[in-house]
Amino acid sequence: MKAIETKNLTKIYGGHLKAVDALNLTIDEGEIYGLAGPNGAGKTTTINMLVTRITPTSGTAIVGGFDITKNSIDVRRLIGVVPQDFTADEDLTGRENMMMVSQFYDVPKAKAQETCNSLLKLVNLEEAADRLVRTYSGGMRKRLELIIGLIHEPKILFLDEPTLGLDVQTRTQMWNYVKEIQSRLNVTIILTSHYLEEIDELAGRVSIIDHGKVLITGTPAELKESLKGDIINLTLSDQKGADLMKTAPDALEVTDSGPNAVRIKVISADESLPKIINFISQHELSTVKLTVQKPTLDEVFLEYTGRSIRDEEGEDTRKMAMNMRRARQ
């Protein structure tokens, strides 16, 4: 069955700016579905429509069997939303935060206590449950935010940048918790993330969105296979050398990737690399750096949007730093 289905979902601001343009998505029950795109691509607007924060200009979306415009209250009761910013009250304990949110959804007290205990155990927060949130580490806060979004047992959970600001080890632990939650609770998860390795690790399917439209949808493996080739990244000592590499053997496509740098697409790096190294030697070029990349979701992102997801991360540096400072307080 379908957890979410959108048909020509559109949002126009100011009468002319199309933030979301006739978007069509189909998300199955029980899957983890990734949404990736540059800043301003329409991801946030799409999510805000699906969780009924804003109304679409045209088109429809059915979430959990309910129309987002006609049955917004029903939609809100069956979804959970975990925002990227910390929202838990620092002057309350983890348990108190969860019980407070359960009241917003009219969960009976006994049921809320049972669910609370189960969720705290699921993410290993039992021992910290009765400590003030201000004493939690960043990773603990993220875990708490995750289960606060599950206290009313939603069928669909929206995760917005669930590991933003966490170190690599803590991020990996969060991935395990997300997998465990999806597996045990059979909840449908819609994931947005700047970490494409996170989407690769967690999502069964992913859509890349830009300019309010879906550019490509598939499993992470299918998206990587769509590139049909490997990438050889070269940085040379001068631009003249970089320009000459545009005539390298076996190159399917050569694009500039920075000062004195090129990105060479080949069918197989294993077969083409010796030829390219020989080409460099023949022309007496000086190589500063050479790396080989097998297809990754970041390469897919670059192929379909024209820029790397890493370029987008810089725009979120201020917000990430603020979250990390809060986590250390």
BELJO-V571011 format. One record per residue. N is the residue number from 1. RES is the residue in one small letter. SS is DSSP state (H for helix, E for strand, L for the rest). PHI is phi in whole degrees, -180 to 180 (999 if undefined). D_CENTER is the distance of its C-alpha to the mean C-alpha in Angstrom with 1 decimal. Layout:
# BELJO-V571011
n: (N	N)
res: (RES	RES)
ss: (SS	SS)
phi: (PHI	PHI)
d_center: (D_CENTER	D_CENTER)
This chain:
# BELJO-V571011
n: (1	2	3	4	5	6	7	8	9	10	11	12	13	14	15	16	17	18	19	20	21	22	23	24	25	26	27	28	29	30	31	32	33	34	35	36	37	38	39	40	41	42	43	44	45	46	47	48	49	50	51	52	53	54	55	56	57	58	59	60	61	62	63	64	65	66	67	68	69	70	71	72	73	74	75	76	77	78	79	80	81	82	83	84	85	86	87	88	89	90	91	92	93	94	95	96	97	98	99	100	101	102	103	104	105	106	107	108	109	110	111	112	113	114	115	116	117	118	119	120	121	122	123	124	125	126	127	128	129	130	131	132	133	134	135	136	137	138	139	140	141	142	143	144	145	146	147	148	149	150	151	152	153	154	155	156	157	158	159	160	161	162	163	164	165	166	167	168	169	170	171	172	173	174	175	176	177	178	179	180	181	182	183	184	185	186	187	188	189	190	191	192	193	194	195	196	197	198	199	200	201	202	203	204	205	206	207	208	209	210	211	212	213	214	215	216	217	218	219	220	221	222	223	224	225	226	227	228	229	230	231	232	233	234	235	236	237	238	239	240	241	242	243	244	245	246	247	248	249	250	251	252	253	254	255	256	257	258	259	260	261	262	263	264	265	266	267	268	269	270	271	272	273	274	275	276	277	278	279	280	281	282	283	284	285	286	287	288	289	290	291	292	293	294	295	296	297	298	299	300	301	302	303	304	305	306	307	308	309	310	311	312	313	314	315	316	317	318	319	320	321	322	323	324	325	326	327	328	329)
res: (m	k	a	i	e	t	k	n	l	t	k	i	y	g	g	h	l	k	a	v	d	a	l	n	l	t	i	d	e	g	e	i	y	g	l	a	g	p	n	g	a	g	k	t	t	t	i	n	m	l	v	t	r	i	t	p	t	s	g	t	a	i	v	g	g	f	d	i	t	k	n	s	i	d	v	r	r	l	i	g	v	v	p	q	d	f	t	a	d	e	d	l	t	g	r	e	n	m	m	m	v	s	q	f	y	d	v	p	k	a	k	a	q	e	t	c	n	s	l	l	k	l	v	n	l	e	e	a	a	d	r	l	v	r	t	y	s	g	g	m	r	k	r	l	e	l	i	i	g	l	i	h	e	p	k	i	l	f	l	d	e	p	t	l	g	l	d	v	q	t	r	t	q	m	w	n	y	v	k	e	i	q	s	r	l	n	v	t	i	i	l	t	s	h	y	l	e	e	i	d	e	l	a	g	r	v	s	i	i	d	h	g	k	v	l	i	t	g	t	p	a	e	l	k	e	s	l	k	g	d	i	i	n	l	t	l	s	d	q	k	g	a	d	l	m	k	t	a	p	d	a	l	e	v	t	d	s	g	p	n	a	v	r	i	k	v	i	s	a	d	e	s	l	p	k	i	i	n	f	i	s	q	h	e	l	s	t	v	k	l	t	v	q	k	p	t	l	d	e	v	f	l	e	y	t	g	r	s	i	r	d	e	e	g	e	d	t	r	k	m	a	m	n	m	r	r	a	r	q)
ss: (L	E	E	E	E	E	E	E	E	E	E	E	E	L	L	L	E	E	E	E	E	E	E	L	L	E	E	E	L	L	L	E	E	E	E	E	L	L	L	L	L	L	H	H	H	H	H	H	H	H	L	L	L	L	L	L	L	E	E	E	E	E	E	L	L	E	E	L	L	L	L	H	H	H	H	H	H	H	E	E	E	E	L	L	L	L	L	L	L	L	L	L	E	H	H	H	H	H	H	H	H	H	H	H	L	L	L	L	H	H	H	H	H	H	H	H	H	H	H	H	H	H	L	L	L	L	L	L	L	L	L	E	H	H	H	L	L	H	H	H	H	H	H	H	H	H	H	H	L	L	L	L	L	L	L	E	E	E	E	E	L	L	L	L	L	L	L	H	H	H	H	H	H	H	H	H	H	H	H	H	H	H	H	H	H	L	L	E	E	E	E	E	L	L	L	H	H	H	H	H	H	H	L	L	E	E	E	E	E	E	L	L	E	E	E	E	E	E	L	H	H	H	H	H	H	L	L	L	L	E	E	E	E	E	E	E	L	L	H	H	H	H	H	H	H	H	H	L	L	L	L	L	E	E	E	E	E	E	L	L	E	E	E	E	E	E	L	L	H	H	H	H	H	H	H	H	H	H	H	H	H	H	L	L	L	L	E	E	E	E	E	E	E	L	L	L	H	H	H	H	H	H	H	H	H	L	L	L	H	H	H	H	H	H	H	H	H	H	H	H	H	H	H	H	H	H	H	H	L)
phi: (999	-94	-81	-140	-143	-113	-131	52	-67	-136	-133	-118	-105	65	81	-144	-87	-88	-76	-132	-123	50	-81	-123	-130	-133	-120	-81	-62	82	-101	-100	-118	-98	-120	-129	176	-64	-59	83	-75	115	-61	-63	-63	-60	-62	-62	-72	-66	-95	69	-74	-132	-98	-71	-75	-157	84	-136	-147	-110	-119	60	91	-117	-74	-68	-97	-85	-132	-62	-65	-63	-61	-63	-74	-106	-116	-123	-129	-115	-75	-73	-83	-72	-119	-65	-73	-69	-91	-115	-79	-60	-64	-63	-61	-66	-67	-63	-66	-61	-68	-62	-103	57	-76	-55	-57	-62	-67	-62	-64	-64	-65	-58	-62	-65	-71	-60	-67	-61	-110	57	-117	-58	-69	-99	-58	-106	-97	-63	-62	-62	-91	-78	-77	-61	-65	-66	-63	-62	-65	-65	-58	-61	-82	-60	-70	-112	-62	-99	55	-70	-86	-131	-123	-101	-111	-104	50	-65	-122	-59	90	-91	-73	-59	-65	-67	-62	-63	-62	-63	-59	-64	-66	-63	-62	-64	-63	-63	-70	-75	-96	53	-90	-79	-121	-108	-115	-113	-158	-83	-92	-67	-66	-69	-65	-60	-73	-102	-82	-76	-139	-145	-116	-98	-115	-150	52	76	-123	-79	-88	-162	-135	171	-71	-53	-65	-64	-65	-68	-67	-66	-73	51	162	-105	-119	-111	-99	-129	-118	-111	-74	-150	-69	-60	-64	-62	-65	-65	-65	-72	-110	-64	-67	69	-72	-80	-159	-128	-130	-69	-128	152	-59	60	-128	-136	-118	-109	-97	-132	-66	-141	-64	-60	-86	-89	-59	-59	-67	-70	-63	-64	-62	-63	-67	-60	-95	53	-88	-101	-99	-89	-154	-140	-135	-117	-121	-77	-54	-128	-65	-66	-66	-62	-57	-64	-62	-95	-110	88	-151	-83	-61	-66	-65	-76	-61	-60	-73	-103	-60	-62	-66	-62	-63	-64	-63	-68	-64	-62	-64	-87	-73)
d_center: (23.4	20.8	18.7	17.5	19.2	19.2	22.2	22.4	20.4	21.2	21.1	23.6	24.3	27.8	29.1	27.7	24.1	21.8	18.4	17.7	20.1	21.3	17.9	18.4	16.0	17.1	15.3	17.6	18.7	17.4	14.5	10.9	9.2	5.8	5.7	5.5	8.5	10.8	11.8	14.1	12.8	13.1	9.7	11.2	14.5	13.5	12.1	15.3	17.5	16.2	16.9	20.1	19.8	21.0	23.0	22.5	25.1	25.7	24.4	23.5	20.8	21.8	19.8	21.4	24.5	24.9	24.9	22.7	25.7	28.6	27.4	24.9	26.4	26.0	22.4	21.8	23.8	21.7	18.2	16.6	14.2	12.7	12.2	10.9	14.6	17.2	19.4	21.8	25.4	26.4	30.0	29.5	28.8	25.8	27.9	29.2	25.8	25.0	28.4	28.3	25.1	26.8	29.7	27.5	27.0	30.7	30.0	33.4	34.0	34.9	31.9	29.6	31.2	30.9	27.2	26.6	28.5	26.7	23.2	24.4	25.8	22.6	20.7	23.9	24.6	28.0	30.0	28.1	28.1	31.2	30.4	29.5	25.8	26.9	27.8	24.4	22.3	18.8	17.6	20.0	18.9	15.3	16.9	19.2	16.7	15.0	18.5	19.7	17.3	19.1	22.7	23.8	22.5	20.2	19.6	16.1	13.5	10.7	8.3	7.1	6.0	8.2	9.4	9.8	13.4	14.2	16.1	15.3	17.6	16.4	12.7	14.1	16.2	13.4	11.9	15.5	15.8	12.9	14.6	17.9	17.2	16.0	19.1	21.6	20.8	19.7	17.3	14.9	11.3	8.8	5.2	3.0	2.0	5.1	6.1	6.5	8.9	6.9	5.6	9.2	10.6	9.6	9.1	12.5	11.6	9.1	10.1	10.0	11.4	13.8	16.8	16.0	16.4	14.7	15.6	15.0	13.9	14.6	14.0	12.4	16.1	17.3	15.0	16.3	19.8	19.8	20.2	23.6	24.3	23.8	23.4	26.1	25.4	28.6	29.8	33.5	36.1	36.6	35.4	38.4	37.2	33.7	35.2	37.4	34.5	33.8	36.8	35.7	36.6	34.2	31.6	29.9	28.2	28.5	26.5	26.9	24.1	25.8	29.3	31.4	28.4	27.6	25.1	27.1	25.9	28.2	28.5	29.0	28.8	31.3	33.9	33.3	32.9	36.6	37.6	35.4	36.7	40.2	39.6	38.7	41.8	44.1	43.1	43.3	39.9	38.5	35.0	33.1	30.0	29.0	25.9	24.9	21.4	20.8	18.1	14.5	11.2	11.7	15.1	14.0	11.9	15.1	17.4	16.1	15.3	17.9	16.0	13.9	10.4	12.6	14.7	12.1	11.8	15.5	15.2	13.4	16.0	18.3	16.0	14.8	18.5	19.6	17.4	18.8	22.3	22.1	21.1	24.2	26.6)
